[in-house]
């Protein structure tokens, strides 16, 4: 993917959108970057909004730091803490195969 830098006054938005199909377009003013335009084709609104939300990114970063510092929980432990039964899908699959044969 390419990066193209263009002076804000040198291009129309429509032309910049065309350029963004090949890569990121950086808009500059007097040689300094002021904005970026990215191709979002194939993305959904929720993913784009969360990826650009500083509060959500801070939550993800804190969760990663906590996981690295303290470790995580196994699925069985989470189920136990929530009062849920153990996952029985493996047993059901084995029984289902036995009934078919």
C-alpha positions as CSV (number, residue, x, y, z in Angstrom):
1,X,0.0,0.0,0.0
2,X,1.3,3.4,-0.9
3,X,1.3,6.8,0.9
4,X,0.7,9.9,-1.1
5,X,1.3,13.4,0.3
6,X,-0.5,16.3,-1.4
7,X,-0.9,20.0,-0.6
8,X,-4.5,20.7,0.5
9,X,-5.0,23.4,-2.1
10,X,-3.7,21.2,-5.0
11,X,-6.5,18.6,-5.3
12,X,-10.2,18.1,-5.2
13,X,-11.7,15.7,-2.7
14,X,-13.0,13.5,-5.5
15,X,-9.4,13.2,-6.9
16,X,-8.1,12.4,-3.4
17,X,-10.7,9.7,-2.9
18,X,-9.5,8.1,-6.2
19,X,-5.9,8.2,-4.9
20,X,-7.0,6.7,-1.6
21,X,-8.1,3.5,-3.5
22,X,-4.3,2.7,-3.8
23,X,-3.2,3.8,-0.4
24,X,-3.3,6.5,2.3
25,X,-3.4,10.1,1.2
26,X,-1.8,12.7,3.5
27,X,-3.0,16.2,3.1
28,X,-0.4,18.9,3.9
29,X,-0.5,22.6,4.4
30,X,2.8,24.4,3.8
31,X,4.5,21.0,3.8
32,X,3.1,20.0,7.3
33,X,0.7,17.0,7.5
34,X,-2.8,18.1,8.6
35,X,-5.1,15.2,7.7
36,X,-5.2,11.7,6.2
37,X,-7.6,9.9,3.9
38,X,-7.8,6.1,4.0
39,X,-9.6,3.6,1.8
40,X,-12.3,2.0,4.0
41,X,-13.8,-0.3,1.3
42,X,-14.9,-3.5,2.9
43,X,-15.1,-2.0,6.4
44,X,-18.2,-1.7,8.4
45,X,-19.3,1.4,10.4
46,X,-18.8,-0.2,13.8
47,X,-15.3,-1.4,13.1
48,X,-14.2,2.0,11.7
49,X,-15.8,4.0,14.6
50,X,-14.2,1.7,17.3
51,X,-10.8,1.7,15.6
52,X,-10.9,5.5,15.8
53,X,-12.3,5.9,19.3
54,X,-9.6,6.9,21.8
55,X,-11.6,5.7,24.8
56,X,-12.1,2.2,23.2
57,X,-8.4,2.0,22.3
58,X,-7.5,3.0,25.9
59,X,-9.8,0.2,27.2
60,X,-8.1,-2.4,24.9
61,X,-4.6,-1.2,25.9
62,X,-5.5,-1.4,29.6
63,X,-6.9,-4.9,29.1
64,X,-3.7,-6.0,27.3
65,X,-1.5,-4.6,30.0
66,X,-3.6,-6.4,32.7
67,X,-3.4,-9.7,30.8
68,X,0.4,-9.5,30.5
69,X,0.8,-8.5,34.1
70,X,-1.7,-10.8,35.8
71,X,-2.6,-13.5,33.2
72,X,-6.0,-14.5,32.1
73,X,-8.7,-16.9,33.0
74,X,-9.5,-20.2,31.3
75,X,-12.9,-20.6,29.7
76,X,-13.8,-23.3,32.3
77,X,-12.9,-20.8,35.2
78,X,-15.1,-18.1,33.6
79,X,-18.0,-20.6,33.3
80,X,-17.5,-21.6,36.9
81,X,-17.5,-18.0,38.1
82,X,-20.7,-17.3,36.1
83,X,-22.3,-20.5,37.4
84,X,-22.5,-22.0,33.9
85,X,-22.1,-25.6,33.0
86,X,-18.9,-26.9,31.4
87,X,-19.0,-26.8,27.6
88,X,-20.5,-30.1,26.5
89,X,-20.1,-29.6,22.7
90,X,-17.3,-32.2,22.5
91,X,-19.4,-34.9,24.2
92,X,-22.4,-34.1,22.1
93,X,-20.3,-34.3,18.9
94,X,-19.0,-37.7,19.9
95,X,-22.5,-39.0,20.8
96,X,-23.9,-37.6,17.5
97,X,-21.2,-39.4,15.5
98,X,-22.0,-42.6,17.3
99,X,-25.7,-42.4,16.5
100,X,-25.0,-41.9,12.8
101,X,-22.7,-44.9,12.5
